[in-house]
Amino acid sequence: MTQNKQVSDIEGRSVGGLITWPRGYQVLTGVYFLGRAGGLVRHFAATAGIRPGDHAIDLGCGPGRLANELARQAGPQGRVVGVDPSAPMIEYARAHAAANCTFELGAAQSLPYPDASFDVATCTFAMHHIAEADRITALAGIFRVLRPGGRLLLADTHPATSGVRGLAIRAMAGLAAHRGGHNGGHTHDEPGDALAAVDVRRYRGPLADIGFTAIEFRTGPFATGILTAVKPD
């Protein structure tokens, strides 16, 4: 039923691992989040600091759940763009798009938008799908397209979680790390390496080097880790 692929764009550059099964993904996330995924995306949108009238971009948008929530919170004067390299995901998202939300096929590491285009950028459960060699490029591109004072939110599962959910996270992290030859085509031999792939705390240093400030990590609902940052005025 499911299919994950490592693909390249038309210029031959890797865009990382793709999830190409939107309906199955919706079912899977619904089960994992106990039917409360809507509450999680509302939390992400609010934590990202979305405000009425804002322009936002959601990278690795998948079937579009968070992008549509950002559009709802931005209101009719706001605009949201969801970006994902998976054509089936974009097709599904377009069929379920809010009036002020558009979806475009593309990769986080090659954003075509002008400088200072967005007030908010989000990337949830997606950074580990980008080839590791391209992740800093993706973060630098986000910095470029954010306006001064713009806010970034990165989120993923939090590997410090214990219990049954912690075991599930470790299993999912292992799949993510090995899928499609991530991290430059190398596989991970140690469990800790797989967990590091989904730990957004690893981006605190790179974000600071790029120029972001007010970098803050917190844990969120459903064993998520959330990293926020601001592009200075």
N, C-alpha and C positions, 0 to 999 in steps of 0.2 A: 504493500500500500504506500509505503513512504519511499522517497528518493532524495538523496543528498548528493550534490555534485560539486566538484571543483572545476571552475570555468574561467575562461579568459574573455576580455572584451575584444572589440574588433581590431584593436591594435596589438593584440597578443599579450596584454598585461593581465596577470591573475587578479580576479576580483574576490577570491576566497571561496569558501564553501557555501553552497546554496541550499535552502530548503524549498522544494518545488511542489509542495502538497498543502495548499492553504486550508482546505476544509479539514483534513486530518490534523493539521497543526492547531486549528481552532478547537477541535475536540480534545487534543492532548493537553493544551494549556488550560482548557476548562476543567479537566479532571485534576491536573496538578494543582491548580489554584482553587479547587473545591467549589467551582461555580462562581467565584468572586473575583475573577480577573478584571471585571469592570471597576471594582473598588481600587484595585492596584493601579490601573492606568489613571484613574482620577487622582490618586496620591502622587504618581509620577508627574502628572501635568501641574498640579499645585506646587510640588516641590521645585519644579523647574522655574517657577515664578511667572508662568504665563499670565498675561493681563489682557483685558479687553482692548482690541485693536492691534495686538501684536502680530508680527509675521514670524512664523516658526517653521523649522525644518526637522523632520524625524527621519533619522538615518537608519537603514536596516528596518524599515517600517513594517515588513511582513504584510499581513492581511489588513493592516491599517487601523487597528483598534486604538492605539495611542494617538496617532495623527488625527483621527476623528474626535477624540476627546480634547486634544489641544485646540482643534477648530471650534468645538463647543464652548470652551472656556475663553477663547479669544473673541467670540461673538461675531456678529455679521460684518463688522468692520475689520476683523482680523483675517489673515490668510495663512494657510498651512500647506506645506509641500511634504509629501512622504516619498522617500527615495529607497529603492531596493534593487539589487541586481537580478532578482528572480522574476522572470516574466510572468509565471503563473500567479505569484503573489501580487504583482502590480495589476494584473487583469482582475483578480478577485477584489482588490482594494478599490479599484475604479468603479466596480459594480456596486460598491457599498459606501461610496464617498459622500461626505457631507457637502453642502452647497459651497462652502468656502474652503474646501480641501481638494487638492489635486495630487495625483500620484504619478511619479516619473521613474522610468527604468534607469538605473545608474548605480555607481559605486561610491562609497564614502571617500575613497582615496583619490577620486578624480571629479570633484564637484565643479560644474560649469557655471555656477552662479557668480554674479559680480561681487566685489568686495562690499562688506557692510550691508548685506541684503536682509538679515534676519535678526530678530530680537532674542530668540530662544532657539537652541538646538538640543535635540535629545537623541540618544542612541541607547536602546535598552535590549539586553540579551543578544547583542549583535557584534560587539567588538571582537569576540573570540572567533567569529566567522571570517574576519579579515585576516589575510596572511600576515604573520607577525612582522615581516619586513615592511609592510605598508601601513602599519597602525599609526606610527608617528606622522606619516604623510597625511593620513586621514584627520588626525587631531589638528595638525597645522592648517589644513583646509577648512576645518570648522572655525578655527580662530579667524581666518581670513574673511569668511562670509558673515561672521557675527558683527553687528554694529558695536561701537564703543558702549560699554555698559551691558552688552548682551550676556545671556546666561546659558551655560551648558550643563546638561545632566547626562551622566553615564550611569547605567544600572545593569546589574546581572545577579545571578544567584550568588549567595554569600557562603563561601566554603567553610567558615568557622562554625556553621550550624551543626548541632549534634542531633542524636536520635534518628528516627526513621527518615525524616526529611533530610537530615544531613547525609544519610546513606544514599538517598535518591540523588542529591546534588553531586555527590562524588561519582556516582555512576554516569550521570549526564555530563559531568565535566570530562570524564574519560572519553566518552563518545565524541564530545566537541573537540578535544585535543587531537584525537586520531583521525577525525573525519577529513578525508580528502588531502592528507599530507600537510596539515597546517604547520606553522612555524618554519616556513622555508622548506617544507618537504620532509622534515625530520619528525620521527615519532617520539613519544615520551615513554621512557622506561620506568619512571618513578611516579607514584600517585601524586606526590606534591607538585610535580610539573603540570599535571592535568588540572589540579585545583587552581594553580596560579593562572591558568588560561582564562578563568571566569572571574578572577578577583580584581575588581576595578580599582582597588587601592594601588595596584601596580602603576597606574597612570598619574599618580600625584606628582612625581618628579618630572616626567615629560611635559605635563601641562604647565608646570612652573617654568620649565626651560623655554617653552613656546611663548610664554608671556601672560598666561592666565593668573589671576589672583583670587583671593577668597576661596581657596580650594578646601573643601570640607567633605569628609566622609561620614556617613551615618548608615545605620541599618534600617530597613524598611519592612513593610508587611511581607509575609510569606517568605521569610528567609532571604530577602534581597539585600544587596549592598548598593548604596547610592553615593555617587561622587558628583558634587556640584562645583562649578567654577565660574568666574566672571571675567570677561574681557574688559580691561580697565578703560575708563573714559579717556 
